[in-house]
Amino acid sequence: MRWLFLVLATGLLPWALAFQTEPFGRIEHRYELTLGVAAHNLTTGASVFYRADTLFPTASVIKLAVLVELYRQYEQGYLSPQDTVVLTAGRIYPGSGVLQHLSVPRVLSLQDAAVLMIILSDNTATNLVFDRLGPHHDARLDSVNATLRSLGLQRTRMLNKPFGFSTRKNTPEARRYGIGMGTPRELMQLMIAMARGRVVSAEASREMIEILKRQQWTEMAPRLLPVEGDSLQLAHKTGAISTARCDVGLIFSPRDTIAFAVMTDHIKDPRWSVDQVGNLAVAEAVREVYERLHVR
């Protein structure tokens, strides 16, 4: 009966399911980490899943949720892309990004800060945007997470803002996952909804995808894809902490569109380098997704 259920639910016999997922098991074993994969071809309807319902640290991928909530507040008229934010010495945060290296004070548009939050994963820009989403830290988190729930993401949540030591929530989830947690399946579903124009509005979805297409961190998802040969465009957001790497987005080709979420955890390699094993694992998993789902 279990075999029958698998066939009815997936359209695949058990041996075919094992064939689909076995390469991801090899990647896990080779790099000694935990891997999660969810991908769906919006053109053909075919999907690939591996540990798709396991919770992983999102790292900076959770900045996607901040972007979505920002666009919701644009749509509601609470905020405007032309609103300004002021960078001062007291609002500079370490980690990724360029704003920490610029002179202050400096005035930016809210939209420019949002772009830096995504394409460079700028932590300072992220917190400039996040701090505009509500009157205090808990209210901002509540807004972001309520919007995720409204989109059907029940287990994916923002837990803290990056390097927000004075406001950090010391919950069991935050201690385990850092600034955010999520499942590959839910993050894939977010990208499917965005590709279909159902996140905030069709225009907002289009604009967010255009920002994601300008991503500057390319050491994961695009790394092993035939971007030029197959005329691919990627719209994606990366995330990285010492024990986890992930990449979530869309692969556009002339023949099809693939939504993907690839996440890792329990990485033992302490290096912050292009060839860190988490980066390699994500790159290989995305290539496997593309080879299985892409229309030739």
C-alpha positions in Angstrom: 0.0 0.0 0.0 2.9 2.4 0.7 4.2 1.9 -2.8 0.7 2.6 -4.2 0.5 5.8 -2.2 3.9 6.9 -3.5 2.9 6.2 -7.1 -0.4 8.1 -6.7 1.2 11.1 -4.9 4.2 11.5 -7.2 3.5 9.6 -10.4 6.7 7.6 -9.8 7.4 4.0 -8.8 9.6 3.7 -5.7 12.7 2.8 -7.7 12.2 5.9 -9.8 11.9 8.0 -6.6 15.2 6.5 -5.4 16.8 7.3 -8.7 15.6 10.9 -8.5 16.9 11.5 -5.0 20.0 9.3 -4.9 22.3 12.0 -6.3 21.4 14.3 -3.4 22.3 11.6 -1.0 25.7 11.3 -2.7 26.2 15.1 -2.3 25.4 14.9 1.4 27.9 12.0 1.9 30.6 13.6 -0.1 30.5 17.0 1.7 29.4 15.6 5.1 26.5 17.9 5.6 22.6 17.9 5.6 21.0 18.8 2.3 17.5 19.9 1.5 16.1 20.4 -2.0 12.7 21.4 -3.5 12.3 22.3 -7.1 9.4 22.6 -9.6 9.2 23.2 -13.3 6.3 25.7 -13.8 6.1 24.8 -17.5 5.9 21.0 -17.2 4.7 20.5 -13.6 7.6 18.1 -12.8 9.1 18.4 -9.3 12.1 17.1 -7.3 12.2 16.9 -3.5 14.8 15.8 -1.0 14.4 16.5 2.7 12.0 19.2 1.4 10.1 19.5 4.7 13.1 19.7 7.0 13.7 23.0 8.8 17.0 24.7 7.9 18.7 27.9 8.9 17.8 30.4 6.1 20.7 32.8 6.8 20.3 35.8 4.5 17.7 34.1 2.4 15.2 35.4 5.0 15.9 38.9 3.5 13.5 37.8 0.8 10.7 37.9 3.4 11.8 41.5 4.3 11.6 42.4 0.6 8.1 40.9 0.3 6.8 42.7 3.4 8.4 46.0 2.1 6.5 45.6 -1.1 3.3 44.8 0.8 3.7 48.1 2.7 4.3 49.9 -0.6 1.1 48.5 -2.0 -0.8 49.5 1.1 0.6 53.0 1.0 2.3 52.8 4.4 5.7 53.3 2.7 7.0 54.6 -0.6 10.1 53.6 -2.6 11.0 57.3 -2.6 11.1 57.4 1.2 14.6 58.0 2.6 16.6 56.3 5.3 19.6 57.9 7.0 22.8 56.0 7.5 24.8 57.1 10.6 27.7 55.6 12.4 25.4 54.0 15.0 23.5 52.1 12.3 26.4 50.3 10.6 26.5 46.5 10.9 29.3 44.0 10.0 29.2 41.1 7.7 28.3 41.3 4.0 27.6 44.6 2.2 29.2 47.9 1.2 27.4 50.5 3.2 29.6 49.8 6.2 32.6 51.0 4.2 31.1 54.4 3.1 31.3 57.7 4.8 28.4 58.8 7.1 26.0 60.4 7.4 24.5 59.3 4.2 20.9 59.5 2.8 19.5 56.7 0.7 16.2 56.0 -0.8 14.3 53.1 0.8 14.3 51.3 -2.5 18.0 51.6 -3.0 18.6 50.1 0.4 16.2 47.3 -0.5 18.2 46.6 -3.7 21.5 46.5 -1.7 19.8 44.1 0.8 19.2 41.6 -2.0 21.9 41.9 -4.5 24.8 42.3 -2.1 23.0 40.9 1.0 24.1 44.1 2.7 23.3 43.7 6.5 23.4 47.5 7.1 20.9 48.0 4.3 18.8 45.2 5.5 18.4 46.7 8.9 17.7 50.2 7.5 14.8 48.6 5.6 13.7 46.3 8.4 13.5 49.2 10.9 10.9 51.0 8.7 8.5 48.0 8.8 7.0 48.8 12.2 7.4 50.8 15.4 9.6 48.3 17.2 11.5 45.0 16.7 8.7 42.6 17.7 6.1 44.5 15.6 8.4 44.3 12.5 9.0 40.6 13.0 5.3 40.1 13.4 4.6 41.9 10.1 7.1 39.9 8.2 6.0 36.6 9.6 2.3 37.4 9.2 2.9 38.1 5.5 4.7 34.8 5.1 1.8 33.0 6.7 -0.6 34.8 4.4 1.4 33.3 1.5 1.1 29.8 2.9 4.5 29.6 4.5 3.6 28.2 8.0 7.0 27.1 9.2 9.3 29.7 7.5 10.0 32.6 9.9 12.2 35.6 10.5 13.6 35.3 14.0 15.9 38.3 14.4 17.5 41.0 12.4 21.1 40.6 11.3 23.6 41.5 14.1 20.8 43.1 16.1 22.4 42.3 19.5 20.3 44.8 21.5 17.0 43.4 20.2 18.0 39.7 19.7 15.3 37.3 20.8 16.7 34.4 22.8 14.2 31.8 21.8 15.1 28.1 21.2 14.4 28.7 17.5 16.7 31.7 17.4 19.5 29.9 19.2 19.2 27.0 16.8 18.6 28.8 13.5 19.9 32.4 13.8 18.0 35.1 12.0 15.6 32.8 10.2 14.4 29.3 9.6 12.5 27.7 6.7 11.9 24.6 4.7 13.0 24.1 1.0 9.4 23.3 0.1 7.9 26.5 1.5 10.7 28.7 0.0 10.2 27.0 -3.4 6.5 27.8 -3.1 7.3 31.4 -2.4 9.3 31.6 -5.7 6.5 29.8 -7.6 4.0 32.4 -6.3 6.3 35.2 -7.3 6.8 33.7 -10.8 3.1 33.6 -11.2 2.6 37.2 -10.1 0.8 36.3 -6.8 3.2 37.9 -4.2 1.6 41.2 -3.3 0.6 41.9 -6.9 1.7 41.1 -10.4 3.7 44.3 -10.7 5.3 43.9 -7.3 6.2 40.3 -8.2 7.8 41.4 -11.4 9.8 44.1 -9.7 11.1 41.8 -7.0 12.2 39.3 -9.6 14.0 42.0 -11.5 15.9 42.8 -8.3 16.7 39.2 -7.8 18.1 38.9 -11.3 20.8 41.5 -10.3 22.2 39.2 -7.6 26.0 39.6 -7.3 26.7 36.5 -5.2 27.2 33.8 -7.8 29.3 31.1 -6.0 26.3 28.8 -5.6 23.3 28.3 -7.9 24.8 29.8 -11.1 28.1 28.2 -10.6 27.7 24.9 -12.5 24.8 25.9 -14.8 25.2 26.4 -18.5 24.1 30.0 -18.2 25.4 31.2 -21.5 25.0 28.0 -23.5 21.3 27.6 -22.6 20.6 31.3 -22.4 19.6 31.1 -18.8 18.7 33.9 -16.4 18.7 33.4 -12.7 16.7 35.4 -10.1 17.9 34.3 -6.7 18.9 35.0 -3.1 21.8 33.4 -1.3 22.4 32.9 2.4 25.5 31.9 4.4 26.5 31.3 8.0 29.4 29.3 9.3 27.4 26.0 9.4 24.9 26.6 6.5 24.7 27.7 2.9 21.5 28.1 0.8 20.2 29.5 -2.5 16.6 30.1 -3.5 15.2 31.4 -6.7 14.1 31.0 -10.3 15.9 29.7 -13.4 14.5 31.2 -16.6 15.2 29.6 -20.0 13.6 30.1 -23.4 11.8 26.8 -22.9 10.8 26.8 -19.2 11.0 28.3 -15.7 12.2 26.3 -12.7 11.7 27.4 -9.0 14.2 26.0 -6.6 15.3 26.1 -3.0 18.5 24.3 -2.0 19.5 24.5 1.7 22.3 22.9 3.8 23.1 22.6 7.4 25.7 21.0 9.8 28.6 22.1 7.6 32.0 21.2 9.2 34.2 23.3 6.8 35.0 26.6 8.7 36.3 28.5 5.6 34.7 31.6 4.2 35.9 30.9 0.6 34.4 30.3 -2.8 35.2 26.6 -2.6 33.7 26.1 0.9 31.9 22.7 0.8 28.5 24.3 1.4 28.9 26.4 -1.7 29.9 23.3 -3.7 27.1 21.2 -2.4 24.5 23.8 -3.3 26.0 24.3 -6.7 26.0 20.6 -7.4 22.4 20.2 -6.2 21.1 23.0 -8.4 22.9 21.4 -11.3 21.1 18.1 -10.6 17.8 19.9 -10.3 18.4 21.6 -13.7 19.5 18.4 -15.4 16.4 16.5 -14.2 13.7 19.2 -14.7 14.9 21.3 -17.7 13.1 20.9 -21.0 15.6 20.0 -23.7 
